């Protein structure tokens, strides 16, 4: 995060710790959300959606030649 890097460069330990903690919290929330999404897809037996979510697969757009 930019806030964390800026605080580190400026030597502001308090702001650095706050930014680090905020970033870590956001990462935990994102991981839980992702895990819940995968769990929901597994429980619905939707293997195509699970595979797309895991691989971040997107259907290629047709070329416009």
PDBQT receptor file of N, H, CA, C and O in Angstrom, charges set to zero:
ATOM      1  N   UNK A   1       0.840  -1.181   0.000  1.00  0.00    +0.000 N 
ATOM      2  CA  UNK A   1       0.000   0.000   0.000  1.00  0.00    +0.000 C 
ATOM      3  C   UNK A   1       0.879   1.235   0.000  1.00  0.00    +0.000 C 
ATOM      4  O   UNK A   1       1.957   1.247   0.593  1.00  0.00    +0.000 OA
ATOM      5  N   UNK A   2       0.404   2.279  -0.675  1.00  0.00    +0.000 N 
ATOM      6  H   UNK A   2      -0.473   2.269  -1.156  1.00  0.00    +0.000 HD
ATOM      7  CA  UNK A   2       1.178   3.511  -0.767  1.00  0.00    +0.000 C 
ATOM      8  C   UNK A   2       1.316   4.185   0.585  1.00  0.00    +0.000 C 
ATOM      9  O   UNK A   2       2.368   4.744   0.897  1.00  0.00    +0.000 OA
ATOM     10  N   UNK A   3       0.266   4.138   1.390  1.00  0.00    +0.000 N 
ATOM     11  H   UNK A   3      -0.589   3.684   1.138  1.00  0.00    +0.000 HD
ATOM     12  CA  UNK A   3       0.312   4.774   2.708  1.00  0.00    +0.000 C 
ATOM     13  C   UNK A   3       1.387   4.132   3.568  1.00  0.00    +0.000 C 
ATOM     14  O   UNK A   3       2.111   4.818   4.289  1.00  0.00    +0.000 OA
ATOM     15  N   UNK A   4       1.486   2.815   3.487  1.00  0.00    +0.000 N 
ATOM     16  H   UNK A   4       0.898   2.257   2.902  1.00  0.00    +0.000 HD
ATOM     17  CA  UNK A   4       2.491   2.098   4.272  1.00  0.00    +0.000 C 
ATOM     18  C   UNK A   4       3.894   2.467   3.808  1.00  0.00    +0.000 C 
ATOM     19  O   UNK A   4       4.780   2.711   4.627  1.00  0.00    +0.000 OA
ATOM     20  N   UNK A   5       4.095   2.508   2.495  1.00  0.00    +0.000 N 
ATOM     21  H   UNK A   5       3.375   2.310   1.829  1.00  0.00    +0.000 HD
ATOM     22  CA  UNK A   5       5.413   2.854   1.951  1.00  0.00    +0.000 C 
ATOM     23  C   UNK A   5       5.803   4.285   2.306  1.00  0.00    +0.000 C 
ATOM     24  O   UNK A   5       6.946   4.549   2.679  1.00  0.00    +0.000 OA
ATOM     25  N   UNK A   6       4.845   5.211   2.187  1.00  0.00    +0.000 N 
ATOM     26  H   UNK A   6       3.917   4.997   1.884  1.00  0.00    +0.000 HD
ATOM     27  CA  UNK A   6       5.129   6.610   2.520  1.00  0.00    +0.000 C 
ATOM     28  C   UNK A   6       5.497   6.763   3.987  1.00  0.00    +0.000 C 
ATOM     29  O   UNK A   6       6.450   7.468   4.321  1.00  0.00    +0.000 OA
ATOM     30  N   UNK A   7       4.749   6.108   4.859  1.00  0.00    +0.000 N 
ATOM     31  H   UNK A   7       3.975   5.536   4.587  1.00  0.00    +0.000 HD
ATOM     32  CA  UNK A   7       5.032   6.198   6.293  1.00  0.00    +0.000 C 
ATOM     33  C   UNK A   7       6.404   5.608   6.603  1.00  0.00    +0.000 C 
ATOM     34  O   UNK A   7       7.134   6.133   7.443  1.00  0.00    +0.000 OA
ATOM     35  N   UNK A   8       6.752   4.521   5.928  1.00  0.00    +0.000 N 
ATOM     36  H   UNK A   8       6.158   4.094   5.246  1.00  0.00    +0.000 HD
ATOM     37  CA  UNK A   8       8.055   3.883   6.151  1.00  0.00    +0.000 C 
ATOM     38  C   UNK A   8       9.175   4.818   5.698  1.00  0.00    +0.000 C 
ATOM     39  O   UNK A   8      10.160   5.006   6.412  1.00  0.00    +0.000 OA
ATOM     40  N   UNK A   9       9.021   5.403   4.506  1.00  0.00    +0.000 N 
ATOM     41  H   UNK A   9       8.221   5.250   3.926  1.00  0.00    +0.000 HD
ATOM     42  CA  UNK A   9      10.044   6.307   3.971  1.00  0.00    +0.000 C 
ATOM     43  C   UNK A   9      10.220   7.533   4.852  1.00  0.00    +0.000 C 
ATOM     44  O   UNK A   9      11.334   8.034   5.002  1.00  0.00    +0.000 OA
ATOM     45  N   UNK A  10       9.123   8.024   5.440  1.00  0.00    +0.000 N 
ATOM     46  H   UNK A  10       8.218   7.617   5.317  1.00  0.00    +0.000 HD
ATOM     47  CA  UNK A  10       9.179   9.214   6.288  1.00  0.00    +0.000 C 
ATOM     48  C   UNK A  10       9.599   8.889   7.721  1.00  0.00    +0.000 C 
ATOM     49  O   UNK A  10       9.805   9.795   8.529  1.00  0.00    +0.000 OA
ATOM     50  N   UNK A  11       9.724   7.608   8.035  1.00  0.00    +0.000 N 
ATOM     51  H   UNK A  11       9.556   6.873   7.379  1.00  0.00    +0.000 HD
ATOM     52  CA  UNK A  11      10.142   7.219   9.368  1.00  0.00    +0.000 C 
ATOM     53  C   UNK A  11       9.048   7.343  10.414  1.00  0.00    +0.000 C 
ATOM     54  O   UNK A  11       9.330   7.326  11.613  1.00  0.00    +0.000 OA
ATOM     55  N   UNK A  12       7.811   7.468   9.976  1.00  0.00    +0.000 N 
ATOM     56  H   UNK A  12       7.582   7.482   9.003  1.00  0.00    +0.000 HD
ATOM     57  CA  UNK A  12       6.693   7.605  10.910  1.00  0.00    +0.000 C 
ATOM     58  C   UNK A  12       6.213   6.211  11.306  1.00  0.00    +0.000 C 
ATOM     59  O   UNK A  12       5.394   5.602  10.617  1.00  0.00    +0.000 OA
ATOM     60  N   UNK A  13       6.726   5.729  12.403  1.00  0.00    +0.000 N 
ATOM     61  H   UNK A  13       7.391   6.224  12.962  1.00  0.00    +0.000 HD
ATOM     62  CA  UNK A  13       6.462   4.355  12.850  1.00  0.00    +0.000 C 
ATOM     63  C   UNK A  13       4.985   4.122  13.186  1.00  0.00    +0.000 C 
ATOM     64  O   UNK A  13       4.447   3.051  12.904  1.00  0.00    +0.000 OA
ATOM     65  N   UNK A  14       4.331   5.118  13.786  1.00  0.00    +0.000 N 
ATOM     66  H   UNK A  14       4.768   5.988  14.015  1.00  0.00    +0.000 HD
ATOM     67  CA  UNK A  14       2.930   4.974  14.175  1.00  0.00    +0.000 C 
ATOM     68  C   UNK A  14       2.059   4.827  12.930  1.00  0.00    +0.000 C 
ATOM     69  O   UNK A  14       1.232   3.918  12.853  1.00  0.00    +0.000 OA
ATOM     70  N   UNK A  15       2.244   5.720  11.954  1.00  0.00    +0.000 N 
ATOM     71  H   UNK A  15       2.916   6.458  12.017  1.00  0.00    +0.000 HD
ATOM     72  CA  UNK A  15       1.462   5.642  10.725  1.00  0.00    +0.000 C 
ATOM     73  C   UNK A  15       1.782   4.356   9.953  1.00  0.00    +0.000 C 
ATOM     74  O   UNK A  15       0.897   3.746   9.353  1.00  0.00    +0.000 OA
ATOM     75  N   UNK A  16       3.058   3.954   9.976  1.00  0.00    +0.000 N 
ATOM     76  H   UNK A  16       3.777   4.450  10.464  1.00  0.00    +0.000 HD
ATOM     77  CA  UNK A  16       3.458   2.722   9.299  1.00  0.00    +0.000 C 
ATOM     78  C   UNK A  16       2.723   1.525   9.897  1.00  0.00    +0.000 C 
ATOM     79  O   UNK A  16       2.189   0.693   9.163  1.00  0.00    +0.000 OA
ATOM     80  N   UNK A  17       2.694   1.437  11.213  1.00  0.00    +0.000 N 
ATOM     81  H   UNK A  17       3.128   2.113  11.810  1.00  0.00    +0.000 HD
ATOM     82  CA  UNK A  17       2.009   0.326  11.884  1.00  0.00    +0.000 C 
ATOM     83  C   UNK A  17       0.504   0.348  11.603  1.00  0.00    +0.000 C 
ATOM     84  O   UNK A  17      -0.109  -0.698  11.389  1.00  0.00    +0.000 OA
ATOM     85  N   UNK A  18      -0.083   1.542  11.607  1.00  0.00    +0.000 N 
ATOM     86  H   UNK A  18       0.415   2.392  11.781  1.00  0.00    +0.000 HD
ATOM     87  CA  UNK A  18      -1.518   1.654  11.313  1.00  0.00    +0.000 C 
ATOM     88  C   UNK A  18      -1.812   1.206   9.879  1.00  0.00    +0.000 C 
ATOM     89  O   UNK A  18      -2.765   0.466   9.638  1.00  0.00    +0.000 OA
ATOM     90  N   UNK A  19      -0.998   1.654   8.943  1.00  0.00    +0.000 N 
ATOM     91  H   UNK A  19      -0.224   2.255   9.139  1.00  0.00    +0.000 HD
ATOM     92  CA  UNK A  19      -1.195   1.293   7.539  1.00  0.00    +0.000 C 
ATOM     93  C   UNK A  19      -0.990  -0.210   7.346  1.00  0.00    +0.000 C 
ATOM     94  O   UNK A  19      -1.749  -0.854   6.621  1.00  0.00    +0.000 OA
ATOM     95  N   UNK A  20       0.034  -0.766   7.994  1.00  0.00    +0.000 N 
ATOM     96  H   UNK A  20       0.650  -0.243   8.583  1.00  0.00    +0.000 HD
ATOM     97  CA  UNK A  20       0.294  -2.209   7.903  1.00  0.00    +0.000 C 
ATOM     98  C   UNK A  20      -0.880  -3.010   8.461  1.00  0.00    +0.000 C 
ATOM     99  O   UNK A  20      -1.308  -3.994   7.858  1.00  0.00    +0.000 OA
ATOM    100  N   UNK A  21      -1.394  -2.589   9.604  1.00  0.00    +0.000 N 
ATOM    101  H   UNK A  21      -1.047  -1.790  10.094  1.00  0.00    +0.000 HD
ATOM    102  CA  UNK A  21      -2.517  -3.299  10.219  1.00  0.00    +0.000 C 
ATOM    103  C   UNK A  21      -3.770  -3.210   9.358  1.00  0.00    +0.000 C 
ATOM    104  O   UNK A  21      -4.497  -4.194   9.218  1.00  0.00    +0.000 OA
ATOM    105  N   UNK A  22      -4.027  -2.046   8.783  1.00  0.00    +0.000 N 
ATOM    106  H   UNK A  22      -3.437  -1.247   8.896  1.00  0.00    +0.000 HD
ATOM    107  CA  UNK A  22      -5.182  -1.877   7.906  1.00  0.00    +0.000 C 
ATOM    108  C   UNK A  22      -5.055  -2.764   6.679  1.00  0.00    +0.000 C 
ATOM    109  O   UNK A  22      -6.016  -3.424   6.281  1.00  0.00    +0.000 OA
ATOM    110  N   UNK A  23      -3.885  -2.780   6.086  1.00  0.00    +0.000 N 
ATOM    111  H   UNK A  23      -3.105  -2.244   6.410  1.00  0.00    +0.000 HD
ATOM    112  CA  UNK A  23      -3.642  -3.613   4.903  1.00  0.00    +0.000 C 
ATOM    113  C   UNK A  23      -3.832  -5.089   5.233  1.00  0.00    +0.000 C 
ATOM    114  O   UNK A  23      -4.483  -5.813   4.479  1.00  0.00    +0.000 OA
ATOM    115  N   UNK A  24      -3.272  -5.538   6.350  1.00  0.00    +0.000 N 
ATOM    116  H   UNK A  24      -2.743  -4.950   6.962  1.00  0.00    +0.000 HD
ATOM    117  CA  UNK A  24      -3.416  -6.938   6.748  1.00  0.00    +0.000 C 
ATOM    118  C   UNK A  24      -4.879  -7.303   6.986  1.00  0.00    +0.000 C 
ATOM    119  O   UNK A  24      -5.314  -8.398   6.631  1.00  0.00    +0.000 OA
ATOM    120  N   UNK A  25      -5.639  -6.383   7.588  1.00  0.00    +0.000 N 
ATOM    121  H   UNK A  25      -5.286  -5.493   7.876  1.00  0.00    +0.000 HD
ATOM    122  CA  UNK A  25      -7.061  -6.629   7.833  1.00  0.00    +0.000 C 
ATOM    123  C   UNK A  25      -7.810  -6.749   6.509  1.00  0.00    +0.000 C 
ATOM    124  O   UNK A  25      -8.640  -7.643   6.349  1.00  0.00    +0.000 OA
ATOM    125  N   UNK A  26      -7.527  -5.856   5.558  1.00  0.00    +0.000 N 
ATOM    126  H   UNK A  26      -6.853  -5.129   5.688  1.00  0.00    +0.000 HD
ATOM    127  CA  UNK A  26      -8.196  -5.896   4.252  1.00  0.00    +0.000 C 
ATOM    128  C   UNK A  26      -7.850  -7.190   3.506  1.00  0.00    +0.000 C 
ATOM    129  O   UNK A  26      -8.708  -7.760   2.831  1.00  0.00    +0.000 OA
ATOM    130  N   UNK A  27      -6.618  -7.652   3.620  1.00  0.00    +0.000 N 
ATOM    131  H   UNK A  27      -5.921  -7.189   4.168  1.00  0.00    +0.000 HD
ATOM    132  CA  UNK A  27      -6.210  -8.900   2.979  1.00  0.00    +0.000 C 
ATOM    133  C   UNK A  27      -6.973 -10.073   3.583  1.00  0.00    +0.000 C 
ATOM    134  O   UNK A  27      -7.441 -10.946   2.853  1.00  0.00    +0.000 OA
ATOM    135  N   UNK A  28      -7.106 -10.103   4.919  1.00  0.00    +0.000 N 
ATOM    136  H   UNK A  28      -6.726  -9.394   5.513  1.00  0.00    +0.000 HD
ATOM    137  CA  UNK A  28      -7.858 -11.184   5.576  1.00  0.00    +0.000 C 
ATOM    138  C   UNK A  28      -9.314 -11.198   5.120  1.00  0.00    +0.000 C 
ATOM    139  O   UNK A  28      -9.872 -12.262   4.851  1.00  0.00    +0.000 OA
ATOM    140  N   UNK A  29      -9.930 -10.018   5.033  1.00  0.00    +0.000 N 
ATOM    141  H   UNK A  29      -9.476  -9.153   5.251  1.00  0.00    +0.000 HD
ATOM    142  CA  UNK A  29     -11.324  -9.914   4.604  1.00  0.00    +0.000 C 
ATOM    143  C   UNK A  29     -11.460 -10.403   3.162  1.00  0.00    +0.000 C 
ATOM    144  O   UNK A  29     -12.401 -11.133   2.848  1.00  0.00    +0.000 OA
ATOM    145  N   UNK A  30     -10.542 -10.015   2.287  1.00  0.00    +0.000 N 
ATOM    146  H   UNK A  30      -9.778  -9.422   2.542  1.00  0.00    +0.000 HD
ATOM    147  CA  UNK A  30     -10.596 -10.428   0.888  1.00  0.00    +0.000 C 
ATOM    148  C   UNK A  30     -10.429 -11.942   0.761  1.00  0.00    +0.000 C 
ATOM    149  O   UNK A  30     -11.117 -12.576  -0.039  1.00  0.00    +0.000 OA
ATOM    150  N   UNK A  31      -9.524 -12.522   1.541  1.00  0.00    +0.000 N 
ATOM    151  H   UNK A  31      -8.965 -12.007   2.191  1.00  0.00    +0.000 HD
ATOM    152  CA  UNK A  31      -9.313 -13.968   1.506  1.00  0.00    +0.000 C 
ATOM    153  C   UNK A  31     -10.553 -14.712   1.977  1.00  0.00    +0.000 C 
ATOM    154  O   UNK A  31     -10.933 -15.723   1.386  1.00  0.00    +0.000 OA
ATOM    155  N   UNK A  32     -11.190 -14.218   3.043  1.00  0.00    +0.000 N 
ATOM    156  H   UNK A  32     -10.881 -13.396   3.523  1.00  0.00    +0.000 HD
ATOM    157  CA  UNK A  32     -12.409 -14.858   3.546  1.00  0.00    +0.000 C 
ATOM    158  C   UNK A  32     -13.522 -14.770   2.512  1.00  0.00    +0.000 C 
ATOM    159  O   UNK A  32     -14.266 -15.730   2.311  1.00  0.00    +0.000 OA
ATOM    160  N   UNK A  33     -13.637 -13.623   1.858  1.00  0.00    +0.000 N 
ATOM    161  H   UNK A  33     -13.033 -12.843   2.020  1.00  0.00    +0.000 HD
ATOM    162  CA  UNK A  33     -14.659 -13.438   0.834  1.00  0.00    +0.000 C 
ATOM    163  C   UNK A  33     -14.431 -14.391  -0.332  1.00  0.00    +0.000 C 
ATOM    164  O   UNK A  33     -15.377 -14.994  -0.839  1.00  0.00    +0.000 OA
ATOM    165  N   UNK A  34     -13.195 -14.525  -0.753  1.00  0.00    +0.000 N 
ATOM    166  H   UNK A  34     -12.426 -14.034  -0.342  1.00  0.00    +0.000 HD
ATOM    167  CA  UNK A  34     -12.839 -15.421  -1.861  1.00  0.00    +0.000 C 
ATOM    168  C   UNK A  34     -13.138 -16.868  -1.475  1.00  0.00    +0.000 C 
ATOM    169  O   UNK A  34     -13.702 -17.621  -2.269  1.00  0.00    +0.000 OA
ATOM    170  N   UNK A  35     -12.762 -17.252  -0.266  1.00  0.00    +0.000 N 
ATOM    171  H   UNK A  35     -12.304 -16.641   0.379  1.00  0.00    +0.000 HD
ATOM    172  CA  UNK A  35     -13.002 -18.621   0.199  1.00  0.00    +0.000 C 
ATOM    173  C   UNK A  35     -14.497 -18.910   0.259  1.00  0.00    +0.000 C 
ATOM    174  O   UNK A  35     -14.932 -20.000  -0.112  1.00  0.00    +0.000 OA
ATOM    175  N   UNK A  36     -15.285 -17.945   0.721  1.00  0.00    +0.000 N 
ATOM    176  H   UNK A  36     -14.932 -17.059   1.022  1.00  0.00    +0.000 HD
ATOM    177  CA  UNK A  36     -16.739 -18.113   0.791  1.00  0.00    +0.000 C 
ATOM    178  C   UNK A  36     -17.326 -18.281  -0.612  1.00  0.00    +0.000 C 
ATOM    179  O   UNK A  36     -18.208 -19.112  -0.829  1.00  0.00    +0.000 OA
ATOM    180  N   UNK A  37     -16.834 -17.491  -1.552  1.00  0.00    +0.000 N 
ATOM    181  H   UNK A  37     -16.117 -16.815  -1.376  1.00  0.00    +0.000 HD
ATOM    182  CA  UNK A  37     -17.299 -17.576  -2.932  1.00  0.00    +0.000 C 
ATOM    183  C   UNK A  37     -17.015 -18.970  -3.505  1.00  0.00    +0.000 C 
ATOM    184  O   UNK A  37     -17.886 -19.577  -4.128  1.00  0.00    +0.000 OA
ATOM    185  N   UNK A  38     -15.799 -19.470  -3.292  1.00  0.00    +0.000 N 
ATOM    186  H   UNK A  38     -15.092 -18.977  -2.786  1.00  0.00    +0.000 HD
ATOM    187  CA  UNK A  38     -15.452 -20.807  -3.781  1.00  0.00    +0.000 C 
ATOM    188  C   UNK A  38     -16.291 -21.877  -3.095  1.00  0.00    +0.000 C 
ATOM    189  O   UNK A  38     -16.751 -22.822  -3.736  1.00  0.00    +0.000 OA
ATOM    190  N   UNK A  39     -16.487 -21.725  -1.796  1.00  0.00    +0.000 N 
ATOM    191  H   UNK A  39     -16.113 -20.957  -1.275  1.00  0.00    +0.000 HD
ATOM    192  CA  UNK A  39     -17.288 -22.694  -1.037  1.00  0.00    +0.000 C 
ATOM    193  C   UNK A  39     -18.715 -22.749  -1.580  1.00  0.00    +0.000 C 
ATOM    194  O   UNK A  39     -19.277 -23.832  -1.746  1.00  0.00    +0.000 OA
ATOM    195  N   UNK A  40     -19.299 -21.588  -1.856  1.00  0.00    +0.000 N 
ATOM    196  H   UNK A  40     -18.843 -20.708  -1.722  1.00  0.00    +0.000 HD
ATOM    197  CA  UNK A  40     -20.653 -21.529  -2.409  1.00  0.00    +0.000 C 
ATOM    198  C   UNK A  40     -20.717 -22.217  -3.777  1.00  0.00    +0.000 C 
ATOM    199  O   UNK A  40     -21.676 -22.928  -4.078  1.00  0.00    +0.000 OA
ATOM    200  N   UNK A  41     -19.695 -22.000  -4.593  1.00  0.00    +0.000 N 
ATOM    201  H   UNK A  41     -18.916 -21.422  -4.348  1.00  0.00    +0.000 HD
ATOM    202  CA  UNK A  41     -19.683 -22.610  -5.916  1.00  0.00    +0.000 C 
ATOM    203  C   UNK A  41     -19.494 -24.122  -5.827  1.00  0.00    +0.000 C 
ATOM    204  O   UNK A  41     -20.112 -24.869  -6.585  1.00  0.00    +0.000 OA
ATOM    205  N   UNK A  42     -18.644 -24.577  -4.906  1.00  0.00    +0.000 N 
ATOM    206  H   UNK A  42     -18.142 -23.969  -4.290  1.00  0.00    +0.000 HD
ATOM    207  CA  UNK A  42     -18.463 -26.015  -4.714  1.00  0.00    +0.000 C 
ATOM    208  C   UNK A  42     -19.759 -26.659  -4.241  1.00  0.00    +0.000 C 
ATOM    209  O   UNK A  42     -20.130 -27.738  -4.703  1.00  0.00    +0.000 OA
ATOM    210  N   UNK A  43     -20.445 -25.991  -3.318  1.00  0.00    +0.000 N 
ATOM    211  H   UNK A  43     -20.144 -25.115  -2.943  1.00  0.00    +0.000 HD
ATOM    212  CA  UNK A  43     -21.669 -26.578  -2.765  1.00  0.00    +0.000 C 
ATOM    213  C   UNK A  43     -22.796 -26.606  -3.789  1.00  0.00    +0.000 C 
ATOM    214  O   UNK A  43     -23.729 -27.399  -3.659  1.00  0.00    +0.000 OA
ATOM    215  N   UNK A  44     -22.721 -25.752  -4.805  1.00  0.00    +0.000 N 
ATOM    216  H   UNK A  44     -21.963 -25.108  -4.911  1.00  0.00    +0.000 HD
ATOM    217  CA  UNK A  44     -23.745 -25.768  -5.848  1.00  0.00    +0.000 C 
ATOM    218  C   UNK A  44     -23.362 -26.701  -6.990  1.00  0.00    +0.000 C 
ATOM    219  O   UNK A  44     -24.063 -26.771  -7.999  1.00  0.00    +0.000 OA
ATOM    220  N   UNK A  45     -22.244 -27.420  -6.830  1.00  0.00    +0.000 N 
ATOM    221  H   UNK A  45     -21.675 -27.363  -6.010  1.00  0.00    +0.000 HD
ATOM    222  CA  UNK A  45     -21.741 -28.350  -7.849  1.00  0.00    +0.000 C 
ATOM    223  C   UNK A  45     -21.574 -27.680  -9.208  1.00  0.00    +0.000 C 
ATOM    224  O   UNK A  45     -21.861 -28.279 -10.244  1.00  0.00    +0.000 OA
ATOM    225  N   UNK A  46     -21.113 -26.446  -9.194  1.00  0.00    +0.000 N 
ATOM    226  H   UNK A  46     -20.880 -25.960  -8.351  1.00  0.00    +0.000 HD
ATOM    227  CA  UNK A  46     -20.890 -25.690 -10.428  1.00  0.00    +0.000 C 
ATOM    228  C   UNK A  46     -19.389 -25.666 -10.721  1.00  0.00    +0.000 C 
ATOM    229  O   UNK A  46     -18.709 -24.681 -10.435  1.00  0.00    +0.000 OA
ATOM    230  N   UNK A  47     -18.886 -26.750 -11.289  1.00  0.00    +0.000 N 
ATOM    231  H   UNK A  47     -19.439 -27.550 -11.522  1.00  0.00    +0.000 HD
ATOM    232  CA  UNK A  47     -17.448 -26.890 -11.497  1.00  0.00    +0.000 C 
ATOM    233  C   UNK A  47     -16.898 -25.863 -12.478  1.00  0.00    +0.000 C 
ATOM    234  O   UNK A  47     -15.747 -25.445 -12.349  1.00  0.00    +0.000 OA
ATOM    235  N   UNK A  48     -17.693 -25.452 -13.449  1.00  0.00    +0.000 N 
ATOM    236  H   UNK A  48     -18.628 -25.791 -13.554  1.00  0.00    +0.000 HD
ATOM    237  CA  UNK A  48     -17.225 -24.456 -14.413  1.00  0.00    +0.000 C 
ATOM    238  C   UNK A  48     -16.925 -23.132 -13.700  1.00  0.00    +0.000 C 
ATOM    239  O   UNK A  48     -15.881 -22.523 -13.934  1.00  0.00    +0.000 OA
ATOM    240  N   UNK A  49     -17.835 -22.691 -12.838  1.00  0.00    +0.000 N 
ATOM    241  H   UNK A  49     -18.683 -23.185 -12.647  1.00  0.00    +0.000 HD
ATOM    242  CA  UNK A  49     -17.625 -21.441 -12.100  1.00  0.00    +0.000 C 
ATOM    243  C   UNK A  49     -16.436 -21.545 -11.155  1.00  0.00    +0.000 C 
ATOM    244  O   UNK A  49     -15.663 -20.598 -11.008  1.00  0.00    +0.000 OA
ATOM    245  N   UNK A  50     -16.295 -22.702 -10.518  1.00  0.00    +0.000 N 
ATOM    246  H   UNK A  50     -16.922 -23.471 -10.637  1.00  0.00    +0.000 HD
ATOM    247  CA  UNK A  50     -15.163 -22.899  -9.609  1.00  0.00    +0.000 C 
ATOM    248  C   UNK A  50     -13.861 -22.789 -10.386  1.00  0.00    +0.000 C 
ATOM    249  O   UNK A  50     -12.932 -22.105  -9.955  1.00  0.00    +0.000 OA
ATOM    250  N   UNK A  51     -13.791 -23.451 -11.515  1.00  0.00    +0.000 N 
ATOM    251  H   UNK A  51     -14.545 -24.007 -11.865  1.00  0.00    +0.000 HD
ATOM    252  CA  UNK A  51     -12.566 -23.422 -12.320  1.00  0.00    +0.000 C 
ATOM    253  C   UNK A  51     -12.257 -21.994 -12.775  1.00  0.00    +0.000 C 
ATOM    254  O   UNK A  51     -11.106 -21.560 -12.719  1.00  0.00    +0.000 OA
ATOM    255  N   UNK A  52     -13.273 -21.270 -13.222  1.00  0.00    +0.000 N 
ATOM    256  H   UNK A  52     -14.208 -21.622 -13.268  1.00  0.00    +0.000 HD
ATOM    257  CA  UNK A  52     -13.066 -19.884 -13.651  1.00  0.00    +0.000 C 
ATOM    258  C   UNK A  52     -12.585 -19.016 -12.492  1.00  0.00    +0.000 C 
ATOM    259  O   UNK A  52     -11.711 -18.167 -12.668  1.00  0.00    +0.000 OA
ATOM    260  N   UNK A  53     -13.156 -19.229 -11.309  1.00  0.00    +0.000 N 
ATOM    261  H   UNK A  53     -13.867 -19.918 -11.166  1.00  0.00    +0.000 HD
ATOM    262  CA  UNK A  53     -12.763 -18.432 -10.147  1.00  0.00    +0.000 C 
ATOM    263  C   UNK A  53     -11.325 -18.723  -9.746  1.00  0.00    +0.000 C 
ATOM    264  O   UNK A  53     -10.574 -17.807  -9.411  1.00  0.00    +0.000 OA
ATOM    265  N   UNK A  54     -10.939 -19.987  -9.780  1.00  0.00    +0.000 N 
ATOM    266  H   UNK A  54     -11.548 -20.731 -10.052  1.00  0.00    +0.000 HD
ATOM    267  CA  UNK A  54      -9.588 -20.360  -9.370  1.00  0.00    +0.000 C 
ATOM    268  C   UNK A  54      -8.553 -19.850 -10.364  1.00  0.00    +0.000 C 
ATOM    269  O   UNK A  54      -7.510 -19.330  -9.970  1.00  0.00    +0.000 OA
ATOM    270  N   UNK A  55      -8.840 -19.999 -11.638  1.00  0.00    +0.000 N 
ATOM    271  H   UNK A  55      -9.688 -20.422 -11.959  1.00  0.00    +0.000 HD
ATOM    272  CA  UNK A  55      -7.866 -19.626 -12.664  1.00  0.00    +0.000 C 
ATOM    273  C   UNK A  55      -8.010 -18.197 -13.147  1.00  0.00    +0.000 C 
ATOM    274  O   UNK A  55      -7.167 -17.706 -13.897  1.00  0.00    +0.000 OA
ATOM    275  N   UNK A  56      -9.091 -17.513 -12.717  1.00  0.00    +0.000 N 
ATOM    276  H   UNK A  56      -9.777 -17.912 -12.108  1.00  0.00    +0.000 HD
ATOM    277  CA  UNK A  56      -9.399 -16.161 -13.186  1.00  0.00    +0.000 C 
ATOM    278  C   UNK A  56      -9.535 -16.148 -14.705  1.00  0.00    +0.000 C 
ATOM    279  O   UNK A  56      -9.147 -15.189 -15.373  1.00  0.00    +0.000 OA
ATOM    280  N   UNK A  57     -10.095 -17.232 -15.233  1.00  0.00    +0.000 N 
ATOM    281  H   UNK A  57     -10.410 -18.010 -14.691  1.00  0.00    +0.000 HD
ATOM    282  CA  UNK A  57     -10.260 -17.404 -16.681  1.00  0.00    +0.000 C 
ATOM    283  C   UNK A  57     -11.331 -16.476 -17.211  1.00  0.00    +0.000 C 
ATOM    284  O   UNK A  57     -12.400 -16.328 -16.619  1.00  0.00    +0.000 OA
ATOM    285  N   UNK A  58     -11.028 -15.861 -18.329  1.00  0.00    +0.000 N 
ATOM    286  H   UNK A  58     -10.160 -15.981 -18.810  1.00  0.00    +0.000 HD
ATOM    287  CA  UNK A  58     -11.999 -15.025 -19.006  1.00  0.00    +0.000 C 
ATOM    288  C   UNK A  58     -12.097 -15.501 -20.442  1.00  0.00    +0.000 C 
ATOM    289  O   UNK A  58     -11.085 -15.833 -21.059  1.00  0.00    +0.000 OA
ATOM    290  N   UNK A  59     -13.298 -15.536 -20.975  1.00  0.00    +0.000 N 
ATOM    291  H   UNK A  59     -14.120 -15.266 -20.474  1.00  0.00    +0.000 HD
ATOM    292  CA  UNK A  59     -13.491 -15.952 -22.347  1.00  0.00    +0.000 C 
ATOM    293  C   UNK A  59     -12.812 -14.942 -23.272  1.00  0.00    +0.000 C 
ATOM    294  O   UNK A  59     -13.048 -13.740 -23.158  1.00  0.00    +0.000 OA
ATOM    295  N   UNK A  60     -11.971 -15.425 -24.184  1.00  0.00    +0.000 N 
ATOM    296  H   UNK A  60     -11.778 -16.402 -24.276  1.00  0.00    +0.000 HD
ATOM    297  CA  UNK A  60     -11.304 -14.480 -25.086  1.00  0.00    +0.000 C 
ATOM    298  C   UNK A  60     -12.324 -13.773 -25.972  1.00  0.00    +0.000 C 
ATOM    299  O   UNK A  60     -13.287 -14.372 -26.450  1.00  0.00    +0.000 OA
ATOM    300  N   UNK A  61     -12.083 -12.497 -26.171  1.00  0.00    +0.000 N 
ATOM    301  H   UNK A  61     -11.301 -12.011 -25.782  1.00  0.00    +0.000 HD
ATOM    302  CA  UNK A  61     -12.999 -11.754 -27.043  1.00  0.00    +0.000 C 
ATOM    303  C   UNK A  61     -12.617 -12.037 -28.496  1.00  0.00    +0.000 C 
ATOM    304  O   UNK A  61     -11.443 -12.235 -28.810  1.00  0.00    +0.000 OA
ATOM    305  N   UNK A  62     -13.594 -12.052 -29.358  1.00  0.00    +0.000 N 
ATOM    306  H   UNK A  62     -14.547 -11.891 -29.104  1.00  0.00    +0.000 HD
ATOM    307  CA  UNK A  62     -13.298 -12.332 -30.775  1.00  0.00    +0.000 C 
ATOM    308  C   UNK A  62     -12.446 -11.207 -31.365  1.00  0.00    +0.000 C 
ATOM    309  O   UNK A  62     -12.624 -10.033 -31.040  1.00  0.00    +0.000 OA
ATOM    310  N   UNK A  63     -11.536 -11.588 -32.223  1.00  0.00    +0.000 N 
ATOM    311  H   UNK A  63     -11.391 -12.541 -32.488  1.00  0.00    +0.000 HD
ATOM    312  CA  UNK A  63     -10.669 -10.561 -32.824  1.00  0.00    +0.000 C 
ATOM    313  C   UNK A  63     -11.461  -9.758 -33.841  1.00  0.00    +0.000 C 
ATOM    314  O   UNK A  63     -12.418 -10.246 -34.441  1.00  0.00    +0.000 OA
ATOM    315  N   UNK A  64     -11.047  -8.541 -34.016  1.00  0.00    +0.000 N 
ATOM    316  H   UNK A  64     -10.269  -8.144 -33.529  1.00  0.00    +0.000 HD
ATOM    317  CA  UNK A  64     -11.759  -7.642 -34.933  1.00  0.00    +0.000 C 
ATOM    318  C   UNK A  64     -10.881  -7.330 -36.141  1.00  0.00    +0.000 C 
ATOM    319  O   UNK A  64     -10.628  -6.168 -36.462  1.00  0.00    +0.000 OA
ATOM    320  N   UNK A  65     -10.430  -8.370 -36.791  1.00  0.00    +0.000 N 
ATOM    321  H   UNK A  65     -10.635  -9.314 -36.531  1.00  0.00    +0.000 HD
ATOM    322  CA  UNK A  65      -9.553  -8.173 -37.963  1.00  0.00    +0.000 C 
ATOM    323  C   UNK A  65     -10.352  -7.849 -39.181  1.00  0.00    +0.000 C 
ATOM    324  O   UNK A  65      -9.785  -7.651 -40.256  1.00  0.00    +0.000 OA
TER     325      UNK A  65
